[in-house]
């Protein structure tokens, strides 16, 4: 067995251990599922951890209403294929319920508003743990998370009050109304995820592979035209062969020029780049140095 195969096996074993510990330590866990590559890998890991039985948790998608159609189509396809339960929380409903104000500007993001929908979904279903696909190489704030990361009764996160996790011992004990976020692939990198996808022949939405798409050129980034964003007369609009490194809202996720049509092509692309996926493609993370950390402190994933 090659060293790279052994390394992927070690990552897989750790993630499966975390998923099984989550199922054992919590009464009502849930797996947060976006239709993106990281959450798809989590579903694949859960299949390895719990089949031939059913998952001990439902899949939960917080739908912003600004999703790529390809991601929603793949979400529904995968849920139907594996025969597991899907719960959808709606940001659109939260906006109406709480009279929320959306982000202003040309390329608005509803990411911060997902917090309301997520916390409502947690409360309505009594979830005490939410499994997410965050990785420590994605963004600075996510590097501060523990594998079992505590949220208080308001859904808030304090990076200064993190529990030590020594010798792979995970402490799931929480106070009443507190919640845990669980990150089974916290120690993975973007390259690890793609190598694992290649090794296990995991299906993905077409968004991740090179395709022709009409884009608006905005601050050297390529933002797809859609029903949410229409070109202005002064916009430079091009049809470019692109792919997506991460799948967020259509309004705030940029594509990258690419001819990568296979997973190996994508791996070669990643090896040659020096910019993180969120740093290269997520417009909302660039509002400030602490944009993600501020959202997380309020209850974001």
HELIX and SHEET records of a PDB file:
HELIX    1   1 UNK A    3  UNK A   25  1                                  23    
HELIX    2   2 UNK A   37  UNK A   50  1                                  14    
HELIX    3   3 UNK A   69  UNK A   82  1                                  14    
HELIX    4   4 UNK A   91  UNK A   98  1                                   8    
HELIX    5   5 UNK A  111  UNK A  113  5                                   3    
HELIX    6   6 UNK A  114  UNK A  125  1                                  12    
HELIX    7   7 UNK A  141  UNK A  144  5                                   4    
HELIX    8   8 UNK A  190  UNK A  200  1                                  11    
HELIX    9   9 UNK A  206  UNK A  208  5                                   3    
HELIX   10  10 UNK A  263  UNK A  272  1                                  10    
HELIX   11  11 UNK A  277  UNK A  281  1                                   5    
HELIX   12  12 UNK A  283  UNK A  286  5                                   4    
HELIX   13  13 UNK A  291  UNK A  297  1                                   7    
SHEET    1   A 6 UNK A  86  UNK A  90  0                                        
SHEET    2   A 6 UNK A  58  UNK A  63  1                                        
SHEET    3   A 6 UNK A  29  UNK A  32  1                                        
SHEET    4   A 6 UNK A 129  UNK A 131  1                                        
SHEET    5   A 6 UNK A 179  UNK A 182  1                                        
SHEET    6   A 6 UNK A 148  UNK A 151 -1                                        
SHEET    1   B 4 UNK A 221  UNK A 224  0                                        
SHEET    2   B 4 UNK A 211  UNK A 218 -1                                        
SHEET    3   B 4 UNK A 237  UNK A 243 -1                                        
SHEET    4   B 4 UNK A 256  UNK A 257 -1                                        
END                                                                             
